[in-house]
Amino acid sequence: MMLAAMNGLTLTLSRPDSLSMQGTDAPVPECPPSPRDQRPDSVLESRLEDGQVFLEFENIAKRKPNADFSTALLLENIPRNRFSDVLPYEENRVRLTPSADNRTGYINASHVSASVGDSQRFYIAAQGPMQTTAKSFWQMVWENHVGVVVMLTDTEDDQGHEKCYQYWPQANGEEAALSFGEYRVVRKSAVSSAVAVTTCLVLSRTQGVSCTHRNVWHLRYTDWPDHGTPGDVQGFLGFMEEVDSVRRLALNDQRLRTRNAPTVVHCTAGVGRSGVVILCDILLFCLDHNVPVDLPRVLTLVRMQRMLSVQTLAQYKFVHQVLIRYLRNSRLI
């Protein structure tokens, strides 16, 4: 399947400021051509069965060649990184307004964007907040007019080690609210399903005597095991549909502020599971618009914006399984 124009649509990936990624030295692999009379889901399935995806995944560049991580590697910012080997590229890192406790405005998060013709998707791929970076996380949400946060990890693993700081309230109302400097987070409501919890939060910022607030939707996927990938592909697809539905609602609510409000996606490191969700979201959007997709090419372009996105072969196979299920569901409608 070739990544190409169809019905007047093309897919390109770039930063929100329209920086072209085509100048990278990284090789951009493509899927081998497939028979024209084969259904896309059958092609994807055969690639899984004959092992093509293994060599394909191994040949995809894990990071941008000669990348600049200068701000991430500053001595004052090293404690702000959960992992020393997972860092945002300098050119598309999220830049916060500098403050006394964060002189460089640094957070371990990257802008990722995709365009399909006139339609666009904007994301921020971020590491899971730590106690020391929770304020910066909410500052990032505020300054980027974020209306949707997608969380793909638990706060602890099976051994009780932290995977993500509890940065949002666990109960409704002012009494359970959390404060991070000038930012305050109140939970309005929460609805649980078999695989996720969808929470409506109110984020407020106080400056002097003035206080402004916004709604932020928090979607936490709860069916991802510590090791491996989700076992319920259909449930994961349902979660992706919920993300898309809530994003539409949030963008309508923010239309007067910005049309380019990104969706924040985070797990623990902000690359593996986060990459899966971003890649699936882009590819499902392409399928909705009849644009054939080339998985290795699209993943390469995502990795040129966030290193190590879709970290394991199992995660790459899972993306194939999600697309297969989506295509087969579509034929039943």
BAMI-621460 format. One record per residue (C-alpha): residue in one letter; x, y, z. Coordinates in pm, 1 decimal. Last residue first. Layout:
<A; <X; Y; Z>> ...
***
This chain:
<I; <-2182.3; -138.3; 813.5>> <L; <-2016.7; -481.7; 808.0>> <R; <-1739.0; -375.1; 571.7>> <S; <-1636.3; -103.2; 816.5>> <N; <-1588.3; -357.8; 1096.6>> <R; <-1347.0; -545.9; 873.6>> <L; <-1143.8; -232.0; 805.3>> <Y; <-1135.8; -139.7; 1175.7>> <R; <-1032.7; -491.1; 1279.2>> <I; <-746.8; -494.4; 1028.4>> <L; <-636.2; -144.5; 1130.8>> <V; <-624.3; -240.9; 1499.6>> <Q; <-437.0; -562.6; 1423.1>> <H; <-173.8; -373.1; 1221.7>> <V; <-126.6; -128.2; 1511.7>> <F; <-86.4; -431.4; 1739.5>> <K; <194.2; -562.3; 1521.1>> <Y; <383.2; -236.4; 1576.2>> <Q; <322.4; -262.4; 1951.4>> <A; <455.8; -618.9; 1955.7>> <L; <759.8; -505.8; 1755.8>> <T; <839.2; -258.3; 2031.1>> <Q; <879.5; 118.1; 2080.8>> <V; <593.9; 268.8; 1884.6>> <S; <753.6; 616.6; 1891.2>> <L; <1126.4; 578.2; 1957.9>> <M; <1200.3; 948.7; 1900.9>> <R; <917.4; 1199.6; 1871.5>> <Q; <904.3; 1426.4; 1563.9>> <M; <1119.6; 1226.7; 1321.4>> <R; <964.5; 925.3; 1487.1>> <V; <625.4; 1030.5; 1349.4>> <L; <773.4; 1053.6; 998.9>> <T; <922.3; 707.4; 1028.5>> <L; <591.3; 571.4; 1157.4>> <V; <414.8; 714.4; 851.7>> <R; <664.6; 554.7; 614.4>> <P; <660.0; 219.5; 789.7>> <L; <278.2; 209.9; 791.0>> <D; <204.7; 303.0; 430.7>> <V; <-156.1; 413.0; 419.6>> <P; <-415.5; 423.0; 145.2>> <V; <-625.3; 742.0; 170.0>> <N; <-998.3; 675.7; 155.9>> <H; <-1081.9; 961.3; 396.6>> <D; <-1185.0; 738.2; 687.8>> <L; <-877.9; 527.5; 612.9>> <C; <-656.6; 833.7; 655.1>> <F; <-818.2; 918.4; 989.7>> <L; <-763.0; 560.1; 1101.6>> <L; <-396.4; 597.9; 1005.0>> <I; <-347.0; 921.5; 1199.3>> <D; <-525.5; 794.3; 1511.3>> <C; <-343.1; 462.1; 1497.4>> <L; <-3.7; 635.7; 1478.1>> <I; <-89.9; 870.8; 1765.4>> <V; <-223.7; 586.6; 1980.7>> <V; <72.0; 357.0; 1913.5>> <G; <323.7; 637.6; 1964.2>> <S; <177.0; 714.3; 2306.0>> <R; <204.7; 346.1; 2393.5>> <G; <575.2; 346.6; 2314.2>> <V; <701.4; 707.2; 2315.6>> <G; <577.5; 920.4; 2604.8>> <A; <802.5; 765.3; 2868.5>> <T; <521.6; 677.6; 3109.9>> <C; <214.5; 710.3; 2887.8>> <H; <113.7; 1040.8; 2738.4>> <V; <-102.5; 1188.0; 2464.0>> <V; <-190.4; 1558.4; 2471.9>> <T; <-435.9; 1652.0; 2197.0>> <P; <-331.9; 1971.4; 2024.1>> <A; <-535.0; 2292.3; 1989.3>> <N; <-486.8; 2411.0; 1631.4>> <R; <-817.5; 2589.4; 1579.2>> <T; <-745.2; 2836.1; 1858.7>> <R; <-930.9; 3047.2; 2114.8>> <L; <-1272.8; 3111.5; 1955.8>> <R; <-1303.8; 2748.2; 1849.4>> <Q; <-1227.1; 2615.7; 2196.0>> <D; <-1564.3; 2457.8; 2282.6>> <N; <-1595.5; 2321.0; 1930.8>> <L; <-1246.1; 2176.4; 1964.5>> <A; <-1343.0; 2008.7; 2291.8>> <L; <-1650.9; 1839.6; 2146.1>> <R; <-1459.1; 1718.8; 1842.1>> <R; <-1184.2; 1588.6; 2071.1>> <V; <-1442.7; 1407.1; 2282.2>> <S; <-1568.2; 1217.7; 1977.0>> <D; <-1218.8; 1136.1; 1850.0>> <V; <-1104.9; 1008.7; 2189.1>> <E; <-1423.9; 803.1; 2224.1>> <E; <-1363.4; 648.0; 1881.4>> <M; <-1008.9; 558.8; 1988.1>> <F; <-1152.0; 397.3; 2303.0>> <G; <-1392.4; 190.1; 2094.7>> <L; <-1101.3; 78.8; 1881.0>> <F; <-922.1; -30.8; 2198.8>> <G; <-1227.7; -231.5; 2303.4>> <Q; <-1233.1; -400.1; 1963.3>> <V; <-866.3; -490.5; 1998.3>> <D; <-921.8; -647.8; 2340.4>> <G; <-589.9; -805.4; 2437.6>> <P; <-412.9; -474.2; 2486.2>> <T; <-36.2; -491.5; 2425.2>> <G; <261.3; -649.4; 2597.2>> <H; <391.1; -593.0; 2948.6>> <D; <232.3; -376.8; 3216.4>> <P; <-108.5; -456.7; 3066.8>> <W; <-310.3; -193.3; 2876.8>> <D; <-678.9; -209.1; 2971.5>> <T; <-717.9; 115.1; 3168.8>> <Y; <-719.8; 384.6; 2899.1>> <R; <-752.0; 721.7; 3070.0>> <L; <-938.7; 999.4; 2892.0>> <H; <-909.7; 1340.6; 3060.2>> <W; <-1126.9; 1616.5; 2914.4>> <V; <-1024.1; 1972.6; 2999.0>> <N; <-1274.9; 2250.9; 3065.1>> <R; <-1133.1; 2599.3; 3102.6>> <H; <-1087.2; 2853.8; 3380.9>> <T; <-985.3; 3212.6; 3439.5>> <C; <-891.6; 3379.4; 3769.0>> <S; <-806.7; 3744.4; 3820.8>> <V; <-690.8; 3901.5; 4148.7>> <G; <-320.9; 3837.4; 4088.9>> <Q; <-298.3; 3569.3; 3823.8>> <T; <-497.9; 3255.7; 3902.3>> <R; <-525.0; 2974.4; 3649.8>> <S; <-812.7; 2730.6; 3636.3>> <L; <-847.4; 2380.1; 3494.9>> <V; <-1192.2; 2225.3; 3519.6>> <L; <-1188.7; 1850.1; 3462.3>> <C; <-1428.7; 1615.6; 3284.6>> <T; <-1324.4; 1253.1; 3323.3>> <T; <-1351.8; 958.9; 3085.5>> <V; <-1236.2; 630.6; 3239.9>> <A; <-1141.2; 346.4; 3007.9>> <V; <-1152.6; -23.3; 2918.2>> <A; <-1476.7; -168.1; 3055.0>> <S; <-1634.3; 175.4; 3086.4>> <S; <-1609.8; 443.8; 3353.4>> <V; <-1765.8; 790.9; 3364.1>> <A; <-1616.2; 1078.1; 3563.3>> <S; <-1752.5; 1417.2; 3663.0>> <K; <-1654.5; 1771.4; 3762.7>> <R; <-1297.1; 1711.8; 3880.7>> <V; <-1119.3; 2029.2; 3988.1>> <V; <-765.0; 2127.2; 3886.7>> <R; <-590.5; 2441.7; 4008.9>> <Y; <-299.7; 2617.1; 3840.9>> <E; <-115.6; 2913.8; 3995.2>> <G; <128.8; 2682.7; 4172.3>> <F; <3.2; 2328.4; 4128.1>> <S; <-326.6; 2287.5; 4311.0>> <L; <-539.4; 1973.2; 4337.4>> <A; <-913.9; 1966.4; 4398.1>> <A; <-1066.7; 1701.6; 4626.4>> <E; <-1256.3; 1950.8; 4844.1>> <E; <-1355.3; 2153.0; 4537.4>> <G; <-1569.3; 1879.8; 4388.4>> <N; <-1545.9; 1535.0; 4234.8>> <A; <-1297.5; 1267.2; 4337.1>> <Q; <-961.4; 1131.1; 4218.2>> <P; <-815.0; 1470.5; 4129.8>> <W; <-550.6; 1494.5; 3853.0>> <Y; <-168.9; 1476.8; 3868.7>> <Q; <-133.1; 1134.3; 4028.8>> <Y; <231.0; 1089.9; 3922.2>> <C; <297.6; 838.9; 3646.4>> <K; <472.1; 502.0; 3631.9>> <E; <556.4; 490.5; 4000.9>> <H; <682.4; 156.9; 4131.8>> <G; <427.5; -50.7; 4324.1>> <Q; <546.1; -390.0; 4201.1>> <D; <251.1; -436.3; 3964.0>> <D; <318.0; -95.3; 3808.4>> <E; <198.7; 236.5; 3946.6>> <T; <8.0; 542.4; 3817.3>> <D; <-143.5; 330.6; 3543.1>> <T; <-63.7; 404.6; 3181.7>> <L; <-224.0; 527.9; 2860.5>> <M; <-343.7; 880.3; 2942.7>> <V; <-512.3; 1092.0; 2674.8>> <V; <-551.3; 1461.8; 2759.7>> <V; <-811.8; 1661.5; 2565.8>> <G; <-885.9; 2035.9; 2560.9>> <V; <-533.0; 2170.1; 2526.8>> <H; <-509.2; 2546.0; 2482.7>> <N; <-131.0; 2520.5; 2434.9>> <E; <-52.0; 2754.2; 2726.1>> <W; <-293.7; 2578.9; 2960.3>> <V; <-197.2; 2218.3; 2887.6>> <M; <172.6; 2307.9; 2902.2>> <Q; <121.7; 2489.9; 3233.0>> <W; <-60.6; 2179.8; 3354.8>> <F; <243.5; 1967.9; 3272.3>> <S; <485.3; 2224.1; 3414.6>> <K; <300.7; 2206.2; 3747.0>> <A; <317.4; 1825.9; 3739.1>> <T; <693.9; 1831.9; 3675.9>> <T; <832.2; 1773.3; 4026.1>> <Q; <565.3; 1517.8; 4116.3>> <M; <639.5; 1340.1; 3789.1>> <P; <418.3; 1377.3; 3482.7>> <G; <399.6; 1093.4; 3228.9>> <Q; <621.6; 1165.4; 2929.9>> <A; <466.7; 1369.1; 2653.9>> <A; <352.8; 1338.8; 2293.4>> <I; <172.7; 1663.0; 2205.4>> <Y; <-67.1; 1621.7; 1919.3>> <F; <-215.0; 1811.7; 1625.9>> <R; <-428.3; 1649.5; 1356.7>> <Q; <-510.8; 1834.9; 1038.3>> <S; <-769.2; 1845.4; 764.5>> <D; <-717.8; 2039.4; 441.6>> <G; <-541.1; 1750.1; 272.6>> <V; <-454.1; 1496.9; 538.5>> <S; <-214.4; 1678.8; 768.9>> <A; <-23.2; 1530.0; 1061.1>> <S; <127.7; 1688.5; 1369.3>> <V; <362.5; 1601.4; 1653.4>> <H; <483.7; 1856.6; 1909.9>> <S; <715.0; 1702.8; 2166.6>> <A; <718.2; 1671.2; 2545.5>> <N; <982.4; 1643.4; 2816.4>> <I; <922.6; 1987.9; 2963.5>> <Y; <1151.6; 2288.9; 2950.7>> <G; <1067.7; 2658.0; 2988.8>> <T; <1440.3; 2735.3; 3000.5>> <R; <1436.0; 2912.8; 3336.8>> <N; <1206.5; 2660.9; 3505.1>> <D; <1177.5; 2754.2; 3875.0>> <A; <1189.5; 3129.9; 3815.4>> <S; <971.5; 3098.8; 3507.7>> <P; <1013.0; 3050.4; 3133.4>> <T; <693.1; 3035.9; 2923.6>> <L; <681.7; 2676.5; 2809.8>> <R; <836.1; 2543.0; 2490.5>> <V; <715.9; 2203.7; 2369.3>> <R; <1004.5; 2040.6; 2185.6>> <N; <993.7; 2069.7; 1807.7>> <E; <1341.9; 2190.4; 1715.2>> <E; <1521.0; 2064.1; 2024.0>> <Y; <1421.2; 1701.9; 1978.4>> <P; <1248.8; 1563.9; 2287.0>> <L; <1433.3; 1312.1; 2507.6>> <V; <1407.7; 943.5; 2593.7>> <D; <1755.8; 810.3; 2680.6>> <S; <1792.1; 967.8; 3025.8>> <F; <1452.0; 843.7; 3136.2>> <R; <1204.4; 1030.3; 3355.0>> <N; <1343.1; 1362.8; 3234.3>> <R; <1294.9; 1670.1; 3455.2>> <P; <1600.2; 1577.0; 3664.5>> <I; <1818.0; 1637.0; 3351.7>> <N; <1676.1; 1986.0; 3306.6>> <E; <1911.2; 2185.5; 3531.9>> <L; <2215.6; 2011.6; 3384.7>> <L; <2111.9; 2096.5; 3029.4>> <L; <2051.6; 1779.0; 2829.7>> <A; <1690.3; 1851.2; 2734.1>> <T; <1792.6; 2197.5; 2613.5>> <S; <2061.0; 2061.0; 2379.3>> <F; <1879.0; 1758.7; 2238.1>> <D; <1979.7; 1817.0; 1874.8>> <A; <1935.7; 1519.4; 1641.7>> <N; <2223.1; 1395.6; 1427.2>> <P; <1998.5; 1135.3; 1263.6>> <K; <1632.6; 1145.5; 1374.1>> <R; <1531.4; 852.6; 1590.6>> <K; <1436.5; 486.2; 1570.5>> <A; <1492.9; 461.3; 1196.0>> <I; <1266.9; 191.3; 1050.8>> <N; <1458.4; -113.4; 927.0>> <E; <1383.0; -332.2; 1229.8>> <F; <1010.0; -268.0; 1190.0>> <E; <1010.1; -380.2; 826.3>> <L; <1220.1; -685.6; 903.5>> <F; <967.6; -793.8; 1166.5>> <V; <659.4; -678.0; 974.3>> <Q; <729.0; -915.6; 687.1>> <G; <673.1; -1215.3; 915.9>> <D; <452.1; -1416.8; 680.9>> <E; <145.7; -1399.2; 906.9>> <L; <161.1; -1028.9; 989.1>> <R; <211.0; -926.5; 627.1>> <S; <-72.1; -1159.2; 527.5>> <E; <-302.9; -983.5; 774.2>> <L; <-218.2; -637.8; 643.3>> <V; <-280.9; -745.1; 284.3>> <S; <-607.5; -912.9; 381.0>> <D; <-723.9; -594.9; 556.7>> <P; <-638.6; -386.9; 249.1>> <R; <-845.0; -612.6; 19.3>> <Q; <-644.7; -772.1; -259.7>> <D; <-738.4; -688.9; -619.8>> <R; <-457.6; -436.5; -666.1>> <P; <-190.7; -683.1; -563.5>> <S; <46.8; -531.9; -306.7>> <P; <346.0; -303.2; -348.8>> <P; <619.3; -334.3; -84.5>> <C; <562.9; -106.2; 214.5>> <E; <780.7; 201.4; 214.7>> <P; <1095.8; 293.5; 399.3>> <V; <1193.0; 655.7; 473.0>> <P; <1568.4; 672.5; 516.5>> <A; <1673.0; 932.0; 775.6>> <D; <1861.8; 1226.8; 629.9>> <T; <1580.3; 1464.9; 716.3>> <G; <1486.1; 1734.6; 466.6>> <Q; <1133.9; 1599.3; 421.1>> <M; <1036.1; 1693.1; 775.2>> <S; <908.9; 2032.3; 666.8>> <L; <858.1; 2286.9; 945.4>> <S; <497.1; 2402.1; 918.9>> <D; <486.0; 2587.6; 1254.6>> <P; <263.4; 2310.3; 1394.0>> <R; <539.9; 2060.9; 1317.9>> <S; <514.0; 1849.3; 1007.2>> <L; <369.5; 1526.7; 872.7>> <T; <221.7; 1494.0; 526.4>> <L; <-79.6; 1304.5; 398.8>> <T; <-239.9; 1384.0; 67.8>> <L; <-604.7; 1415.8; -27.1>> <G; <-750.9; 1512.5; -365.5>> <N; <-958.6; 1195.7; -393.9>> <M; <-639.6; 996.6; -344.8>> <A; <-285.4; 1122.9; -301.6>> <A; <-26.5; 868.8; -198.0>> <L; <111.0; 659.8; 86.5>> <M; <144.6; 332.3; -101.3>> <M; <0.0; 0.0; 0.0>> 
***
